[in-house]
Amino acid sequence: QVQLVESGGGSVQSGGSLRLSCAASGYTYSISCMGWFRQAPGKEREGVAAIDPDGTTSYADSVKGRFTISQDNAKNTLYLQMNSLKPEDTAMYYCAADRAAYYSGASLRLSPGDFGYWGQGTQVTVSS
């Protein structure tokens, strides 16, 4: 089993920045891919960014150039640096992991169904 705990959410004004962290514990050696997802009220959960052990990353078009996913393997921690935040970024953000990494061509997939382990989420609220 893998446990994931997110932190770093909060409230920020439009244009501001936040950094989310996700601490992984348990059978972390089995993880092949980690990612960030978000879900706004009344909307489906959507992929934000993902990273594989080689450092290959994938981003949703809506966050490219503003968000950066990274990982510290020594600390078993995943990060999401979010800059130039917009009100439409408001959502619950979830960390996810899986034993396998799935690709569409050369790009990591951002499908929630590809991830078997999930954190409880951390709220991000961006005001205009």
N, C-alpha and C positions, 0 to 999 in steps of 0.2 A: 504494500500500500504506500501511497505517496500523499502527504498532507501539504496543503498550500495555504499560506496566510498572507493576505494583502495588507498593505498600509500605505499611507501617504496621501489619501484622498482629502478633499476639503472644498472650501468655497473660495473662488477667485474671480476677479473681474476679467472681462474680455481683454485679451491681449496678454494676460498673465501666464505664469508657468507653474507646473506642479511636477513632482517626480514620484511615481508610484513604485513600490517595492513589493516583491513576492518572495517570501522565504519558503523554501521547500525542505521537507524532512521526510524521514522514512527511507524507502528504497529508491533513493535519488539516482543511484547508479543505473537504474532501469529507464530513466527518462531519455527520450530521443528528441523531443521537440517541446518547446514551451511557447505560450502565446498569451496575448491580452485580448479580451473581448469586452464588449459593452452592451448594455441594454437600457434603453430609455423607456419610461412609462408608456405602455400601449404599443410598443414596438418589439420586433423580434431581436434576439441577441445577434450581434454582428461582430465579425472579426476585425480587429484593429491592427495587430502586428503579431508576427511569429518569428522564431529563431530556432535554428537547429544547432547541434553540437559543433559543427564546423563554422558557425557564425553566419551562415546564409540567412538573410532576413527577407521578410515579406510585409508589405504594408497595404492597408486599404487606401484607395485613391483619396479619400476624404482627409487623410492625415499625413500623406506624403509631404515631406519637407518641413513638417511641424513636429512630428513625434519621432522618437528614436528608441528602439528596443535594444537592450543589451543584457548581458548576463555575466555574473561573477561565479565561475564554476567552483572556485575554492570556498566560497561562502554559500553555495547553493542558493543564490539569490538572482532573481530576474528583476529588471528595471524597465520602466517606461518613462522617459523624459518627454513631457508634453509642453511645448512652447506655443506662443501665439494662440492661446485657447479661445474658442468661440462658444457662444451660448449653445450652439447645436452639439457641442461636445459633452453637454450635461448628460450624465448617465451613471448607472452603477457599473463599475469596471471590475472584471473578473480575470483572475490569473488561471491558466489552464496548462495541463501537461499531458503527455502521452508517451507510451513506450515506442511508438513508431512515428515517423515523420512522413507526411504525404505531400507529394508534389504534383503540380499541374505544369508539365513541361519542366522548366528549370526553377519555377517559383513554388515556394511553400504554399500549401493551401491554407485558407483561413476559414475553414468550415467547422462550426462547433461540434458537429458529429464526429470529427476526427480526434477529439480530445476526451480522454476518459477520466481525468482527474481535474477537479475544480475547487477553487477557493470560495470563500463566502462573499467576497466582493467588498469594494470600497467605493463610497459615493464621491463623485466629482460634480460640482455645481459651478457653472460659469454664468455670471450675471453680466448684463449689457450695460 
